[in-house]
Amino acid sequence: MVYEDTSIGMPSKGDEGTSFRITEEGKYEISNMNRFFSSFHLRIGQVKANHLLHIKEETIPFREIYHEGTLVEIKVDTLSLWQLWRGVDFHV
């Protein structure tokens, strides 16, 4: 995780097993994080909306899918081979 400001809600140190450092550019970096979330909410920024989703070798900018200010729920789901074969209807 890399962020530029230690505003409210942002971690100020790493958990056990993680590494916390301030980069040469003045950004805060936490590495070796091992966390699992079944889902989380992300609000697409209205002023500086540059949220990106990286899946394997593909990068998808959220602003191409959602309007600024939209609250998006991101969750991991398990699909059967049958669901993959017939095609999945994602709720966008």
N, C-alpha and C positions, 0 to 999 in steps of 0.2 A: 504494500500500500504506500503510495506516495501522495503527499498533500503539501500545500503551500502555507497554510495558516493553522494555528492551534486554536481554532474557535471552539465554542462550547460543543461538546459531544465528540470531539476528535481525540484520539488517544494521545497521551503525553509520554507514554513509555510502552514497551512491549511486554507481553505476557511471558511466562516461563517458556524457554526454548526459542523465543523470537529475538531478533536483533533490531535495535532502534538506533538510528543515526541521523545526523543532519548532513545533507549532501553539500558539495562545494558550491552548488547554486543556491543554497539556503533553504532547500526543501526538506521536509521531514519524511523519512523512509523507515517503514517497518517491514522486515523480511522474515522468511521462515514461519509465516503464520499458517496454522493448521486448524481452520474453523469450518464448521458445516452449518448452513442455514437452510431450512426447508423452503423458505421464501423470504423475500425482503421487498420493501417498497422504495421506489426511487422517484423523486419529483424531477422532471426535466426542467432545467434552469430556464428562466425567462430572460435573463440578461446575458448570460454566457453559457448557452446550451451546447456543450461539446462533449456529452456523454457518449462513450463508445462501448460496444459489446464485442469482445474478441472471442471467437470460436474457432479453434484450430488455426488455420491460416487466413480466415476471413475476418474483416473488421466491419461492423455495421454501426453507423452513426444513428443514435436514437432520434435525432431531429428529422431524419428522413422517414421515420415511421409515425412519430407522435408530434403533437403541437407542443410548443413551449408551455410550461406550467402544468402539464399533464402528470398525474400520479400513476405510476406504472408498478404493477406487482410482478416480480420476477421470481419464478419458482422452478424447481427441478421436478420432472415427472418421468415416470418409467412408462415406456411404450412397448407393447407387444410387437412381435414380427408382423402379425396381421394388421395392426394399426399402421405400421410403417409401410406395408405393402399397398394398402388401399389409400394411403394418404392421410395426413393429419390436418384437421381444421383448427389452426391456432386462433385464439381470440385476440385480435389486434384492434 
